[in-house]
């Protein structure tokens, strides 16, 4: 089972944001496989509904940015979406890489024994998506490796009520007055926080509520730029890892995250 809290897992997880997306096309099986090869222990993915009621792994509601197709995913069948080229726009060497179905990625996560943080991106179809998600988790037996995530904490509460055993992670880009109370009231199992909005004292408060923390880092080139001007973000994050106030480091570059955890994690 994928344990969210370091106190249960005995490790700090490395999470590939849309896979190892710094070098591979985002939300593709190629990016997911590479994340695992580089030492990732979890993945963050995004899902939307197709017009015929299946769930595809895609960040945007439209296919234009990441594929050679055009239009809204909800106006296309799953077969049409999965036939699009999801790699060529990133780099020609990835031409032919496809948009995967969620069922494929669930099976992959279970086989590789890695966590799957799955962001629900489709507010207009949330009831249908939750119902289909329940079926997929049952069919694949991947519940133990799955976490539903969203900016919409009410949506997560609805999903948790509809799917027994579902774990949820709320995304927040703000510091809240009472972070422990926030996660408790929302019934969350984990919270995702951007590094520039995170403080160690917030981590302690969230952990006291029994909730895990996934801290998302900017790309290494941005970190290098920050450090060029005398801000040592790497050491700041390293101290969080050493102190145990984060349970997962998340970002586009899995190799970079792996080095941080290996260097700073206790033991």
DOMARKE-895090 format. One record per residue (C-alpha): residue in three letters; x, y, z; residue number from 1. Coordinates in steps of 0.2 Angstrom, whole numbers, plus 5000, padded with zeros to 4 digits. Layout:
! DOMARKE-895090
<mitor><res>Ala</res><c1>X</c1><c2>Y</c2><c3>Z</c3><n>NUM</n></mitor>
...
***
This chain:
! DOMARKE-895090
<mitor><res>Unk</res><c1>5000</c1><c2>5000</c2><c3>5000</c3><n>1</n></mitor>
<mitor><res>Unk</res><c1>5006</c1><c2>5018</c2><c3>4996</c3><n>2</n></mitor>
<mitor><res>Unk</res><c1>5008</c1><c2>5026</c2><c3>5013</c3><n>3</n></mitor>
<mitor><res>Unk</res><c1>5006</c1><c2>5045</c2><c3>5013</c3><n>4</n></mitor>
<mitor><res>Unk</res><c1>5014</c1><c2>5049</c2><c3>5029</c3><n>5</n></mitor>
<mitor><res>Unk</res><c1>5033</c1><c2>5047</c2><c3>5031</c3><n>6</n></mitor>
<mitor><res>Unk</res><c1>5029</c1><c2>5041</c2><c3>5049</c3><n>7</n></mitor>
<mitor><res>Unk</res><c1>5020</c1><c2>5026</c2><c3>5041</c3><n>8</n></mitor>
<mitor><res>Unk</res><c1>5031</c1><c2>5023</c2><c3>5026</c3><n>9</n></mitor>
<mitor><res>Unk</res><c1>5048</c1><c2>5026</c2><c3>5033</c3><n>10</n></mitor>
<mitor><res>Unk</res><c1>5053</c1><c2>5036</c2><c3>5018</c3><n>11</n></mitor>
<mitor><res>Unk</res><c1>5050</c1><c2>5053</c2><c3>5010</c3><n>12</n></mitor>
<mitor><res>Unk</res><c1>5042</c1><c2>5051</c2><c3>4993</c3><n>13</n></mitor>
<mitor><res>Unk</res><c1>5048</c1><c2>5058</c2><c3>4976</c3><n>14</n></mitor>
<mitor><res>Unk</res><c1>5034</c1><c2>5063</c2><c3>4965</c3><n>15</n></mitor>
<mitor><res>Unk</res><c1>5035</c1><c2>5066</c2><c3>4947</c3><n>16</n></mitor>
<mitor><res>Unk</res><c1>5023</c1><c2>5080</c2><c3>4942</c3><n>17</n></mitor>
<mitor><res>Unk</res><c1>5015</c1><c2>5074</c2><c3>4926</c3><n>18</n></mitor>
<mitor><res>Unk</res><c1>5029</c1><c2>5061</c2><c3>4926</c3><n>19</n></mitor>
<mitor><res>Unk</res><c1>5047</c1><c2>5066</c2><c3>4923</c3><n>20</n></mitor>
<mitor><res>Unk</res><c1>5040</c1><c2>5080</c2><c3>4913</c3><n>21</n></mitor>
<mitor><res>Unk</res><c1>5055</c1><c2>5091</c2><c3>4912</c3><n>22</n></mitor>
<mitor><res>Unk</res><c1>5063</c1><c2>5079</c2><c3>4899</c3><n>23</n></mitor>
<mitor><res>Unk</res><c1>5048</c1><c2>5069</c2><c3>4893</c3><n>24</n></mitor>
<mitor><res>Unk</res><c1>5030</c1><c2>5074</c2><c3>4886</c3><n>25</n></mitor>
<mitor><res>Unk</res><c1>5019</c1><c2>5077</c2><c3>4901</c3><n>26</n></mitor>
<mitor><res>Unk</res><c1>5006</c1><c2>5064</c2><c3>4906</c3><n>27</n></mitor>
<mitor><res>Unk</res><c1>5012</c1><c2>5051</c2><c3>4895</c3><n>28</n></mitor>
<mitor><res>Unk</res><c1>5017</c1><c2>5033</c2><c3>4899</c3><n>29</n></mitor>
<mitor><res>Unk</res><c1>5035</c1><c2>5038</c2><c3>4893</c3><n>30</n></mitor>
<mitor><res>Unk</res><c1>5036</c1><c2>5051</c2><c3>4906</c3><n>31</n></mitor>
<mitor><res>Unk</res><c1>5029</c1><c2>5040</c2><c3>4920</c3><n>32</n></mitor>
<mitor><res>Unk</res><c1>5041</c1><c2>5026</c2><c3>4916</c3><n>33</n></mitor>
<mitor><res>Unk</res><c1>5055</c1><c2>5038</c2><c3>4916</c3><n>34</n></mitor>
<mitor><res>Unk</res><c1>5050</c1><c2>5044</c2><c3>4933</c3><n>35</n></mitor>
<mitor><res>Unk</res><c1>5050</c1><c2>5027</c2><c3>4940</c3><n>36</n></mitor>
<mitor><res>Unk</res><c1>5067</c1><c2>5023</c2><c3>4932</c3><n>37</n></mitor>
<mitor><res>Unk</res><c1>5075</c1><c2>5039</c2><c3>4940</c3><n>38</n></mitor>
<mitor><res>Unk</res><c1>5069</c1><c2>5034</c2><c3>4958</c3><n>39</n></mitor>
<mitor><res>Unk</res><c1>5051</c1><c2>5041</c2><c3>4958</c3><n>40</n></mitor>
<mitor><res>Unk</res><c1>5040</c1><c2>5033</c2><c3>4971</c3><n>41</n></mitor>
<mitor><res>Unk</res><c1>5024</c1><c2>5042</c2><c3>4966</c3><n>42</n></mitor>
<mitor><res>Unk</res><c1>5016</c1><c2>5052</c2><c3>4951</c3><n>43</n></mitor>
<mitor><res>Unk</res><c1>5005</c1><c2>5067</c2><c3>4950</c3><n>44</n></mitor>
<mitor><res>Unk</res><c1>4993</c1><c2>5066</c2><c3>4935</c3><n>45</n></mitor>
<mitor><res>Unk</res><c1>4978</c1><c2>5075</c2><c3>4928</c3><n>46</n></mitor>
<mitor><res>Unk</res><c1>4962</c1><c2>5068</c2><c3>4921</c3><n>47</n></mitor>
<mitor><res>Unk</res><c1>4946</c1><c2>5073</c2><c3>4912</c3><n>48</n></mitor>
<mitor><res>Unk</res><c1>4931</c1><c2>5065</c2><c3>4904</c3><n>49</n></mitor>
<mitor><res>Unk</res><c1>4929</c1><c2>5060</c2><c3>4886</c3><n>50</n></mitor>
<mitor><res>Unk</res><c1>4913</c1><c2>5062</c2><c3>4877</c3><n>51</n></mitor>
<mitor><res>Unk</res><c1>4909</c1><c2>5044</c2><c3>4878</c3><n>52</n></mitor>
<mitor><res>Unk</res><c1>4911</c1><c2>5043</c2><c3>4897</c3><n>53</n></mitor>
<mitor><res>Unk</res><c1>4929</c1><c2>5036</c2><c3>4900</c3><n>54</n></mitor>
<mitor><res>Unk</res><c1>4943</c1><c2>5045</c2><c3>4909</c3><n>55</n></mitor>
<mitor><res>Unk</res><c1>4959</c1><c2>5051</c2><c3>4900</c3><n>56</n></mitor>
<mitor><res>Unk</res><c1>4975</c1><c2>5057</c2><c3>4907</c3><n>57</n></mitor>
<mitor><res>Unk</res><c1>4976</c1><c2>5075</c2><c3>4901</c3><n>58</n></mitor>
<mitor><res>Unk</res><c1>4979</c1><c2>5091</c2><c3>4910</c3><n>59</n></mitor>
<mitor><res>Unk</res><c1>4969</c1><c2>5103</c2><c3>4900</c3><n>60</n></mitor>
<mitor><res>Unk</res><c1>4950</c1><c2>5102</c2><c3>4895</c3><n>61</n></mitor>
<mitor><res>Unk</res><c1>4956</c1><c2>5105</c2><c3>4877</c3><n>62</n></mitor>
<mitor><res>Unk</res><c1>4968</c1><c2>5094</c2><c3>4868</c3><n>63</n></mitor>
<mitor><res>Unk</res><c1>4977</c1><c2>5108</c2><c3>4858</c3><n>64</n></mitor>
<mitor><res>Unk</res><c1>4992</c1><c2>5112</c2><c3>4869</c3><n>65</n></mitor>
<mitor><res>Unk</res><c1>4999</c1><c2>5094</c2><c3>4872</c3><n>66</n></mitor>
<mitor><res>Unk</res><c1>4993</c1><c2>5085</c2><c3>4856</c3><n>67</n></mitor>
<mitor><res>Unk</res><c1>4991</c1><c2>5087</c2><c3>4838</c3><n>68</n></mitor>
<mitor><res>Unk</res><c1>4972</c1><c2>5087</c2><c3>4840</c3><n>69</n></mitor>
<mitor><res>Unk</res><c1>4960</c1><c2>5102</c2><c3>4842</c3><n>70</n></mitor>
<mitor><res>Unk</res><c1>4945</c1><c2>5105</c2><c3>4853</c3><n>71</n></mitor>
<mitor><res>Unk</res><c1>4937</c1><c2>5099</c2><c3>4870</c3><n>72</n></mitor>
<mitor><res>Unk</res><c1>4940</c1><c2>5082</c2><c3>4876</c3><n>73</n></mitor>
<mitor><res>Unk</res><c1>4922</c1><c2>5080</c2><c3>4881</c3><n>74</n></mitor>
<mitor><res>Unk</res><c1>4917</c1><c2>5082</c2><c3>4863</c3><n>75</n></mitor>
<mitor><res>Unk</res><c1>4928</c1><c2>5067</c2><c3>4858</c3><n>76</n></mitor>
<mitor><res>Unk</res><c1>4928</c1><c2>5049</c2><c3>4861</c3><n>77</n></mitor>
<mitor><res>Unk</res><c1>4941</c1><c2>5041</c2><c3>4872</c3><n>78</n></mitor>
<mitor><res>Unk</res><c1>4947</c1><c2>5032</c2><c3>4856</c3><n>79</n></mitor>
<mitor><res>Unk</res><c1>4949</c1><c2>5048</c2><c3>4846</c3><n>80</n></mitor>
<mitor><res>Unk</res><c1>4959</c1><c2>5056</c2><c3>4861</c3><n>81</n></mitor>
<mitor><res>Unk</res><c1>4970</c1><c2>5041</c2><c3>4863</c3><n>82</n></mitor>
<mitor><res>Unk</res><c1>4974</c1><c2>5041</c2><c3>4844</c3><n>83</n></mitor>
<mitor><res>Unk</res><c1>4981</c1><c2>5059</c2><c3>4845</c3><n>84</n></mitor>
<mitor><res>Unk</res><c1>5000</c1><c2>5062</c2><c3>4845</c3><n>85</n></mitor>
<mitor><res>Unk</res><c1>5004</c1><c2>5068</c2><c3>4863</c3><n>86</n></mitor>
<mitor><res>Unk</res><c1>5023</c1><c2>5068</c2><c3>4861</c3><n>87</n></mitor>
<mitor><res>Unk</res><c1>5028</c1><c2>5077</c2><c3>4844</c3><n>88</n></mitor>
<mitor><res>Unk</res><c1>5024</c1><c2>5094</c2><c3>4850</c3><n>89</n></mitor>
<mitor><res>Unk</res><c1>5036</c1><c2>5092</c2><c3>4865</c3><n>90</n></mitor>
<mitor><res>Unk</res><c1>5050</c1><c2>5084</c2><c3>4854</c3><n>91</n></mitor>
<mitor><res>Unk</res><c1>5049</c1><c2>5076</c2><c3>4838</c3><n>92</n></mitor>
<mitor><res>Unk</res><c1>5058</c1><c2>5061</c2><c3>4845</c3><n>93</n></mitor>
<mitor><res>Unk</res><c1>5043</c1><c2>5057</c2><c3>4855</c3><n>94</n></mitor>
<mitor><res>Unk</res><c1>5031</c1><c2>5057</c2><c3>4840</c3><n>95</n></mitor>
<mitor><res>Unk</res><c1>5018</c1><c2>5044</c2><c3>4842</c3><n>96</n></mitor>
<mitor><res>Unk</res><c1>5017</c1><c2>5044</c2><c3>4861</c3><n>97</n></mitor>
<mitor><res>Unk</res><c1>4998</c1><c2>5044</c2><c3>4865</c3><n>98</n></mitor>
<mitor><res>Unk</res><c1>4986</c1><c2>5051</c2><c3>4878</c3><n>99</n></mitor>
<mitor><res>Unk</res><c1>4984</c1><c2>5036</c2><c3>4890</c3><n>100</n></mitor>
<mitor><res>Unk</res><c1>4967</c1><c2>5031</c2><c3>4898</c3><n>101</n></mitor>
<mitor><res>Unk</res><c1>4967</c1><c2>5032</c2><c3>4917</c3><n>102</n></mitor>
<mitor><res>Unk</res><c1>4964</c1><c2>5013</c2><c3>4917</c3><n>103</n></mitor>
<mitor><res>Unk</res><c1>4981</c1><c2>5010</c2><c3>4910</c3><n>104</n></mitor>
<mitor><res>Unk</res><c1>4990</c1><c2>5022</c2><c3>4922</c3><n>105</n></mitor>
<mitor><res>Unk</res><c1>4980</c1><c2>5013</c2><c3>4937</c3><n>106</n></mitor>
<mitor><res>Unk</res><c1>4987</c1><c2>4996</c2><c3>4931</c3><n>107</n></mitor>
<mitor><res>Unk</res><c1>5004</c1><c2>5004</c2><c3>4929</c3><n>108</n></mitor>
<mitor><res>Unk</res><c1>5004</c1><c2>5011</c2><c3>4947</c3><n>109</n></mitor>
<mitor><res>Unk</res><c1>4998</c1><c2>4995</c2><c3>4954</c3><n>110</n></mitor>
<mitor><res>Unk</res><c1>5011</c1><c2>4985</c2><c3>4945</c3><n>111</n></mitor>
<mitor><res>Unk</res><c1>5026</c1><c2>4996</c2><c3>4949</c3><n>112</n></mitor>
<mitor><res>Unk</res><c1>5019</c1><c2>4999</c2><c3>4967</c3><n>113</n></mitor>
<mitor><res>Unk</res><c1>5020</c1><c2>5018</c2><c3>4966</c3><n>114</n></mitor>
<mitor><res>Unk</res><c1>5008</c1><c2>5031</c2><c3>4972</c3><n>115</n></mitor>
<mitor><res>Unk</res><c1>4996</c1><c2>5040</c2><c3>4960</c3><n>116</n></mitor>
<mitor><res>Unk</res><c1>4990</c1><c2>5058</c2><c3>4965</c3><n>117</n></mitor>
<mitor><res>Unk</res><c1>4976</c1><c2>5060</c2><c3>4952</c3><n>118</n></mitor>
<mitor><res>Unk</res><c1>4970</c1><c2>5078</c2><c3>4950</c3><n>119</n></mitor>
<mitor><res>Unk</res><c1>4952</c1><c2>5079</c2><c3>4944</c3><n>120</n></mitor>
<mitor><res>Unk</res><c1>4952</c1><c2>5093</c2><c3>4931</c3><n>121</n></mitor>
<mitor><res>Unk</res><c1>4934</c1><c2>5092</c2><c3>4925</c3><n>122</n></mitor>
<mitor><res>Unk</res><c1>4921</c1><c2>5102</c2><c3>4936</c3><n>123</n></mitor>
<mitor><res>Unk</res><c1>4907</c1><c2>5101</c2><c3>4923</c3><n>124</n></mitor>
<mitor><res>Unk</res><c1>4907</c1><c2>5082</c2><c3>4923</c3><n>125</n></mitor>
<mitor><res>Unk</res><c1>4912</c1><c2>5079</c2><c3>4941</c3><n>126</n></mitor>
<mitor><res>Unk</res><c1>4897</c1><c2>5067</c2><c3>4945</c3><n>127</n></mitor>
<mitor><res>Unk</res><c1>4900</c1><c2>5056</c2><c3>4930</c3><n>128</n></mitor>
<mitor><res>Unk</res><c1>4919</c1><c2>5056</c2><c3>4933</c3><n>129</n></mitor>
<mitor><res>Unk</res><c1>4917</c1><c2>5051</c2><c3>4951</c3><n>130</n></mitor>
<mitor><res>Unk</res><c1>4905</c1><c2>5037</c2><c3>4946</c3><n>131</n></mitor>
<mitor><res>Unk</res><c1>4917</c1><c2>5031</c2><c3>4932</c3><n>132</n></mitor>
<mitor><res>Unk</res><c1>4932</c1><c2>5033</c2><c3>4944</c3><n>133</n></mitor>
<mitor><res>Unk</res><c1>4923</c1><c2>5021</c2><c3>4957</c3><n>134</n></mitor>
<mitor><res>Unk</res><c1>4921</c1><c2>5008</c2><c3>4943</c3><n>135</n></mitor>
<mitor><res>Unk</res><c1>4940</c1><c2>5009</c2><c3>4938</c3><n>136</n></mitor>
<mitor><res>Unk</res><c1>4947</c1><c2>5008</c2><c3>4955</c3><n>137</n></mitor>
<mitor><res>Unk</res><c1>4936</c1><c2>4993</c2><c3>4958</c3><n>138</n></mitor>
<mitor><res>Unk</res><c1>4941</c1><c2>4985</c2><c3>4941</c3><n>139</n></mitor>
<mitor><res>Unk</res><c1>4959</c1><c2>4988</c2><c3>4943</c3><n>140</n></mitor>
<mitor><res>Unk</res><c1>4961</c1><c2>4985</c2><c3>4962</c3><n>141</n></mitor>
<mitor><res>Unk</res><c1>4972</c1><c2>5000</c2><c3>4963</c3><n>142</n></mitor>
<mitor><res>Unk</res><c1>4963</c1><c2>5009</c2><c3>4977</c3><n>143</n></mitor>
<mitor><res>Unk</res><c1>4978</c1><c2>5006</c2><c3>4989</c3><n>144</n></mitor>
<mitor><res>Unk</res><c1>4989</c1><c2>5016</c2><c3>4977</c3><n>145</n></mitor>
<mitor><res>Unk</res><c1>4977</c1><c2>5030</c2><c3>4973</c3><n>146</n></mitor>
<mitor><res>Unk</res><c1>4974</c1><c2>5048</c2><c3>4980</c3><n>147</n></mitor>
<mitor><res>Unk</res><c1>4961</c1><c2>5060</c2><c3>4972</c3><n>148</n></mitor>
<mitor><res>Unk</res><c1>4967</c1><c2>5078</c2><c3>4972</c3><n>149</n></mitor>
<mitor><res>Unk</res><c1>4959</c1><c2>5094</c2><c3>4968</c3><n>150</n></mitor>
<mitor><res>Unk</res><c1>4959</c1><c2>5113</c2><c3>4971</c3><n>151</n></mitor>
<mitor><res>Unk</res><c1>4940</c1><c2>5110</c2><c3>4974</c3><n>152</n></mitor>
<mitor><res>Unk</res><c1>4939</c1><c2>5103</c2><c3>4992</c3><n>153</n></mitor>
<mitor><res>Unk</res><c1>4920</c1><c2>5102</c2><c3>4991</c3><n>154</n></mitor>
<mitor><res>Unk</res><c1>4922</c1><c2>5091</c2><c3>4976</c3><n>155</n></mitor>
<mitor><res>Unk</res><c1>4935</c1><c2>5080</c2><c3>4985</c3><n>156</n></mitor>
<mitor><res>Unk</res><c1>4922</c1><c2>5078</c2><c3>5000</c3><n>157</n></mitor>
<mitor><res>Unk</res><c1>4909</c1><c2>5073</c2><c3>4987</c3><n>158</n></mitor>
<mitor><res>Unk</res><c1>4921</c1><c2>5060</c2><c3>4980</c3><n>159</n></mitor>
<mitor><res>Unk</res><c1>4926</c1><c2>5053</c2><c3>4997</c3><n>160</n></mitor>
<mitor><res>Unk</res><c1>4907</c1><c2>5051</c2><c3>5002</c3><n>161</n></mitor>
<mitor><res>Unk</res><c1>4904</c1><c2>5042</c2><c3>4985</c3><n>162</n></mitor>
<mitor><res>Unk</res><c1>4919</c1><c2>5030</c2><c3>4985</c3><n>163</n></mitor>
<mitor><res>Unk</res><c1>4922</c1><c2>5021</c2><c3>5001</c3><n>164</n></mitor>
<mitor><res>Unk</res><c1>4941</c1><c2>5020</c2><c3>5006</c3><n>165</n></mitor>
<mitor><res>Unk</res><c1>4945</c1><c2>5034</c2><c3>4994</c3><n>166</n></mitor>
<mitor><res>Unk</res><c1>4960</c1><c2>5046</c2><c3>5000</c3><n>167</n></mitor>
<mitor><res>Unk</res><c1>4960</c1><c2>5064</c2><c3>4995</c3><n>168</n></mitor>
<mitor><res>Unk</res><c1>4973</c1><c2>5078</c2><c3>4994</c3><n>169</n></mitor>
<mitor><res>Unk</res><c1>4968</c1><c2>5096</c2><c3>4994</c3><n>170</n></mitor>
<mitor><res>Unk</res><c1>4979</c1><c2>5108</c2><c3>4983</c3><n>171</n></mitor>
<mitor><res>Unk</res><c1>4982</c1><c2>5125</c2><c3>4991</c3><n>172</n></mitor>
<mitor><res>Unk</res><c1>4992</c1><c2>5140</c2><c3>4985</c3><n>173</n></mitor>
<mitor><res>Unk</res><c1>4990</c1><c2>5150</c2><c3>5000</c3><n>174</n></mitor>
<mitor><res>Unk</res><c1>4995</c1><c2>5150</c2><c3>5019</c3><n>175</n></mitor>
<mitor><res>Unk</res><c1>4980</c1><c2>5148</c2><c3>5030</c3><n>176</n></mitor>
<mitor><res>Unk</res><c1>4977</c1><c2>5155</c2><c3>5047</c3><n>177</n></mitor>
<mitor><res>Unk</res><c1>4973</c1><c2>5138</c2><c3>5054</c3><n>178</n></mitor>
<mitor><res>Unk</res><c1>4981</c1><c2>5125</c2><c3>5042</c3><n>179</n></mitor>
<mitor><res>Unk</res><c1>4977</c1><c2>5110</c2><c3>5054</c3><n>180</n></mitor>
<mitor><res>Unk</res><c1>4959</c1><c2>5115</c2><c3>5055</c3><n>181</n></mitor>
<mitor><res>Unk</res><c1>4958</c1><c2>5118</c2><c3>5036</c3><n>182</n></mitor>
<mitor><res>Unk</res><c1>4963</c1><c2>5100</c2><c3>5032</c3><n>183</n></mitor>
<mitor><res>Unk</res><c1>4953</c1><c2>5093</c2><c3>5046</c3><n>184</n></mitor>
<mitor><res>Unk</res><c1>4937</c1><c2>5102</c2><c3>5041</c3><n>185</n></mitor>
<mitor><res>Unk</res><c1>4940</c1><c2>5096</c2><c3>5023</c3><n>186</n></mitor>
<mitor><res>Unk</res><c1>4942</c1><c2>5078</c2><c3>5028</c3><n>187</n></mitor>
<mitor><res>Unk</res><c1>4959</c1><c2>5077</c2><c3>5019</c3><n>188</n></mitor>
<mitor><res>Unk</res><c1>4972</c1><c2>5064</c2><c3>5020</c3><n>189</n></mitor>
<mitor><res>Unk</res><c1>4985</c1><c2>5075</c2><c3>5012</c3><n>190</n></mitor>
<mitor><res>Unk</res><c1>4988</c1><c2>5093</c2><c3>5006</c3><n>191</n></mitor>
<mitor><res>Unk</res><c1>4998</c1><c2>5099</c2><c3>4992</c3><n>192</n></mitor>
<mitor><res>Unk</res><c1>5008</c1><c2>5115</c2><c3>4995</c3><n>193</n></mitor>
<mitor><res>Unk</res><c1>5019</c1><c2>5126</c2><c3>4984</c3><n>194</n></mitor>
<mitor><res>Unk</res><c1>5037</c1><c2>5128</c2><c3>4991</c3><n>195</n></mitor>
<mitor><res>Unk</res><c1>5035</c1><c2>5147</c2><c3>4992</c3><n>196</n></mitor>
<mitor><res>Unk</res><c1>5020</c1><c2>5145</c2><c3>5002</c3><n>197</n></mitor>
<mitor><res>Unk</res><c1>5026</c1><c2>5132</c2><c3>5014</c3><n>198</n></mitor>
<mitor><res>Unk</res><c1>5033</c1><c2>5135</c2><c3>5032</c3><n>199</n></mitor>
<mitor><res>Unk</res><c1>5039</c1><c2>5122</c2><c3>5044</c3><n>200</n></mitor>
<mitor><res>Unk</res><c1>5027</c1><c2>5127</c2><c3>5057</c3><n>201</n></mitor>
<mitor><res>Unk</res><c1>5013</c1><c2>5124</c2><c3>5045</c3><n>202</n></mitor>
<mitor><res>Unk</res><c1>5020</c1><c2>5107</c2><c3>5042</c3><n>203</n></mitor>
<mitor><res>Unk</res><c1>5020</c1><c2>5103</c2><c3>5061</c3><n>204</n></mitor>
<mitor><res>Unk</res><c1>5002</c1><c2>5109</c2><c3>5062</c3><n>205</n></mitor>
<mitor><res>Unk</res><c1>4996</c1><c2>5098</c2><c3>5048</c3><n>206</n></mitor>
<mitor><res>Unk</res><c1>5005</c1><c2>5083</c2><c3>5054</c3><n>207</n></mitor>
<mitor><res>Unk</res><c1>4997</c1><c2>5085</c2><c3>5071</c3><n>208</n></mitor>
<mitor><res>Unk</res><c1>4981</c1><c2>5083</c2><c3>5062</c3><n>209</n></mitor>
<mitor><res>Unk</res><c1>4987</c1><c2>5067</c2><c3>5055</c3><n>210</n></mitor>
<mitor><res>Unk</res><c1>4988</c1><c2>5073</c2><c3>5037</c3><n>211</n></mitor>
<mitor><res>Unk</res><c1>5002</c1><c2>5071</c2><c3>5025</c3><n>212</n></mitor>
<mitor><res>Unk</res><c1>5011</c1><c2>5085</c2><c3>5015</c3><n>213</n></mitor>
<mitor><res>Unk</res><c1>5016</c1><c2>5085</c2><c3>4997</c3><n>214</n></mitor>
<mitor><res>Unk</res><c1>5028</c1><c2>5100</c2><c3>4994</c3><n>215</n></mitor>
<mitor><res>Unk</res><c1>5029</c1><c2>5106</c2><c3>4976</c3><n>216</n></mitor>
<mitor><res>Unk</res><c1>5046</c1><c2>5113</c2><c3>4970</c3><n>217</n></mitor>
<mitor><res>Unk</res><c1>5049</c1><c2>5124</c2><c3>4955</c3><n>218</n></mitor>
<mitor><res>Unk</res><c1>5060</c1><c2>5118</c2><c3>4940</c3><n>219</n></mitor>
<mitor><res>Unk</res><c1>5079</c1><c2>5117</c2><c3>4944</c3><n>220</n></mitor>
<mitor><res>Unk</res><c1>5082</c1><c2>5131</c2><c3>4932</c3><n>221</n></mitor>
<mitor><res>Unk</res><c1>5071</c1><c2>5142</c2><c3>4942</c3><n>222</n></mitor>
<mitor><res>Unk</res><c1>5079</c1><c2>5136</c2><c3>4958</c3><n>223</n></mitor>
<mitor><res>Unk</res><c1>5096</c1><c2>5140</c2><c3>4950</c3><n>224</n></mitor>
<mitor><res>Unk</res><c1>5091</c1><c2>5157</c2><c3>4946</c3><n>225</n></mitor>
<mitor><res>Unk</res><c1>5084</c1><c2>5160</c2><c3>4964</c3><n>226</n></mitor>
<mitor><res>Unk</res><c1>5101</c1><c2>5154</c2><c3>4971</c3><n>227</n></mitor>
<mitor><res>Unk</res><c1>5111</c1><c2>5165</c2><c3>4958</c3><n>228</n></mitor>
<mitor><res>Unk</res><c1>5104</c1><c2>5180</c2><c3>4968</c3><n>229</n></mitor>
<mitor><res>Unk</res><c1>5109</c1><c2>5173</c2><c3>4985</c3><n>230</n></mitor>
<mitor><res>Unk</res><c1>5093</c1><c2>5164</c2><c3>4990</c3><n>231</n></mitor>
<mitor><res>Unk</res><c1>5098</c1><c2>5146</c2><c3>4996</c3><n>232</n></mitor>
<mitor><res>Unk</res><c1>5081</c1><c2>5137</c2><c3>4992</c3><n>233</n></mitor>
<mitor><res>Unk</res><c1>5090</c1><c2>5120</c2><c3>4991</c3><n>234</n></mitor>
<mitor><res>Unk</res><c1>5095</c1><c2>5121</c2><c3>5009</c3><n>235</n></mitor>
<mitor><res>Unk</res><c1>5078</c1><c2>5127</c2><c3>5015</c3><n>236</n></mitor>
<mitor><res>Unk</res><c1>5070</c1><c2>5112</c2><c3>5006</c3><n>237</n></mitor>
<mitor><res>Unk</res><c1>5084</c1><c2>5101</c2><c3>5013</c3><n>238</n></mitor>
<mitor><res>Unk</res><c1>5080</c1><c2>5107</c2><c3>5030</c3><n>239</n></mitor>
<mitor><res>Unk</res><c1>5062</c1><c2>5103</c2><c3>5028</c3><n>240</n></mitor>
<mitor><res>Unk</res><c1>5067</c1><c2>5085</c2><c3>5023</c3><n>241</n></mitor>
<mitor><res>Unk</res><c1>5079</c1><c2>5083</c2><c3>5037</c3><n>242</n></mitor>
<mitor><res>Unk</res><c1>5066</c1><c2>5089</c2><c3>5050</c3><n>243</n></mitor>
<mitor><res>Unk</res><c1>5053</c1><c2>5078</c2><c3>5043</c3><n>244</n></mitor>
<mitor><res>Unk</res><c1>5040</c1><c2>5091</c2><c3>5040</c3><n>245</n></mitor>
<mitor><res>Unk</res><c1>5036</c1><c2>5086</c2><c3>5022</c3><n>246</n></mitor>
<mitor><res>Unk</res><c1>5031</c1><c2>5068</c2><c3>5017</c3><n>247</n></mitor>
<mitor><res>Unk</res><c1>5033</c1><c2>5070</c2><c3>4998</c3><n>248</n></mitor>
<mitor><res>Unk</res><c1>5044</c1><c2>5082</c2><c3>4987</c3><n>249</n></mitor>
<mitor><res>Unk</res><c1>5035</c1><c2>5085</c2><c3>4970</c3><n>250</n></mitor>
<mitor><res>Unk</res><c1>5041</c1><c2>5093</c2><c3>4954</c3><n>251</n></mitor>
<mitor><res>Unk</res><c1>5045</c1><c2>5091</c2><c3>4935</c3><n>252</n></mitor>
<mitor><res>Unk</res><c1>5063</c1><c2>5084</c2><c3>4937</c3><n>253</n></mitor>
<mitor><res>Unk</res><c1>5062</c1><c2>5068</c2><c3>4946</c3><n>254</n></mitor>
<mitor><res>Unk</res><c1>5081</c1><c2>5066</c2><c3>4946</c3><n>255</n></mitor>
<mitor><res>Unk</res><c1>5084</c1><c2>5082</c2><c3>4955</c3><n>256</n></mitor>
<mitor><res>Unk</res><c1>5071</c1><c2>5078</c2><c3>4968</c3><n>257</n></mitor>
<mitor><res>Unk</res><c1>5079</c1><c2>5061</c2><c3>4971</c3><n>258</n></mitor>
<mitor><res>Unk</res><c1>5096</c1><c2>5069</c2><c3>4974</c3><n>259</n></mitor>
<mitor><res>Unk</res><c1>5088</c1><c2>5081</c2><c3>4987</c3><n>260</n></mitor>
<mitor><res>Unk</res><c1>5080</c1><c2>5067</c2><c3>4997</c3><n>261</n></mitor>
<mitor><res>Unk</res><c1>5095</c1><c2>5056</c2><c3>4996</c3><n>262</n></mitor>
<mitor><res>Unk</res><c1>5106</c1><c2>5070</c2><c3>5003</c3><n>263</n></mitor>
<mitor><res>Unk</res><c1>5095</c1><c2>5077</c2><c3>5016</c3><n>264</n></mitor>
<mitor><res>Unk</res><c1>5083</c1><c2>5063</c2><c3>5022</c3><n>265</n></mitor>
<mitor><res>Unk</res><c1>5088</c1><c2>5056</c2><c3>5039</c3><n>266</n></mitor>
<mitor><res>Unk</res><c1>5096</c1><c2>5039</c2><c3>5038</c3><n>267</n></mitor>
***
